[in-house]
Amino acid sequence: MAESFIKIPTDVMEALYSANLTKNQLRILLYIIRKTIGWRKKWDSVSVTQAAKELGARKQSLLAAVSELEARGIVAVERVCGHPSKMAVSPVSEWQGVTKSVPVTETAPVTKTAPPPVRKTAPLPVTETAPQPVTKTAPTIDNTDTITDNIQIGFASFGDELTPEEEAKLEAEGWF
């Protein structure tokens, strides 16, 4: 496990669960979280071009994702000449379209419902049959297979012992 990690506030993580983000929105948001919260900063200069290289995404797709995140209040963006230059993760209370999670200390009311009725069915009739005779057969050994046949079809394995005759035959056939 790596020695470095990012300490992400619980409310941000819980909001991410229910934020319903697209792939690129989530990727750029995690990138922004890494650049800001990961370095204990409120704002940071985030290069969308650099993010596109690191994330293996198209710059235009990430720019659209940043604009969508900004419109939903998830990130705050400072722009220079119309392009994002500094970004920050907005407080979760400002995020729009995110279902608020219920804190762990609260419990939702429990609604009890009646169990489904049990269907009773008539028992199936039992018919008795006479026991069938069992015929015993002695096992047979098929000696028609040779060790070469077993090797060719994959039944022989390492550790199988060969007779000197079998070994000579295999050697003549090019197995050794």
N, C-alpha and C positions, 0 to 999 in steps of 0.2 A: 504494500500500500504506500502511496506517495506520502511524503512528509508534509507537503503543503496542502491547504484546503481553504475553502471560502466559507466564512461564517455568515449564513444568510438568515435574516430575521424571520421568525416563524410566521408572522402575518404575511410576508411576501411569498414564502413557500406555499402557504395555504391558499393565497390568492391565485398563484400560478396553477394550482390544481383545477380551479373552476373558471379560469380566464377564457377558455375556448379560443386559443390562439392558433393561427396557421403555423406551418412549419417554419417559414422564414421569420414570422413575428417572434416565435419562441426562440429561435436561434439568435437573432439580433438582440432580443431582450436579455438572454443569458450572457451574451457578450458584453452588453452594457453593465449588467450586474457584476461581471468579473472585473471590468475596468473601474467601476465606482465602489460599490460595496466591498468588493474583493480587496481593494486597496484602502479601505476605510475613508473613502472620499464621497462627498455629496455629488460633485460634478467632475467630469473629466472630458478631455478632448478625445473624441472618438472619431476615427477616420473610417468612413464607410468603405472606402477603397481597400484599406488594410483589413477590415472585417471581412470583406468579400473574399480576399485572398486566403485568410485564415480559415474561413468557414466553407470555402469551396462553393460559393454562391455568386450569382450575378449581382453586380453593384445596383442596377436598376431595381431588382427585386427587393434588395435590402432597403433601398431608399423608400420604396413604396411601403414596406413593412414598418419602417420608422415613422412615416407619416400616419399610418393607421394606428400605431401605438400612441402617438402624440394626440391624435383625435380622440382616442378613448381615455386620455388622461393617465396612461400607464407610464409614459416617459415624458420628461420635460426636455425641450430642445432649444438651444441658442443657435441662431443661424447667422452666417456671415455670407453676404452676397447670395442669399437664398439657399445656401447649402448648410446642412447641420455641421456645427463645429464642436459644441459642447453638449453633453447629454447627462441626464440624471434620472434615476428611478423615482417616480412620484410616490408620495405616501399612498398606501393602499386605500385609504379613505377617499381618495380622489379618482380611483379607477372606476371606469364605467363599464357596465356589462359583465360584472363579476359577481357571482353569487356569494353572498357573505356566508362563511361557515359558522356553524354553531360552536361556541367555545366548549371545551371538553367538560367544564364544570357544570354546564347546564344539561338537562336531560329533556328530550322531547316527550310529550305525553304519549302514553301507550294506549292504543285502541284495541280492545279485545273483541274478537269476532268468534262467533260460534263455530265449532268444528263442523266440517261437512258431515251429513248423515251417513251412517254406516249401512251399506247395502247388504242385506242378507240374501244368500243364494242357497238353493237346495243342494244338499250334498250329492256328489256324483255317485252313481251306482258302482259298486265294486263287483267285478266278475272274477271268480277264481279260475285259475288254469292249472292244469296238472303240470308237475315239474317235468322239464325236458331232460332226456338222458344226455349225459356228457360222455363223449367218446375221447379216450386218451390216445394220443399218437406219440410215438417216439420221435424225438428230434432227429432230423437228417442232416448230414454234412454234405455240402456240395463241394467236391474236390475238383471240379472242372476249372475253377478259377486258379490261375497261377499268380505268382507274386507280380509278374509284369502286368497282368491284367489289372490287378489291384492298384499298382502304381499309375497306370495309364488312366484309370477312372477315378483316382484320388482317394482310395481307401487305405493305402499303405502310408505309414508315417515314420518319422525318424524314430529310431529305437527298435523297429521291427527287426528281428534277427533273420538273416538269410542263410540258407544252406550254401555250402561251397559251390554246388551245381547252379543254384539260382544266381549267385553272385557272378559266376563265370558267364552265364547266359546274359545277364544284364550288362556286363562289361562288353561282351561281344556286340550287343545291340547299341552301344554307345551311351549308356546311362551313367557311366562313371568316367 
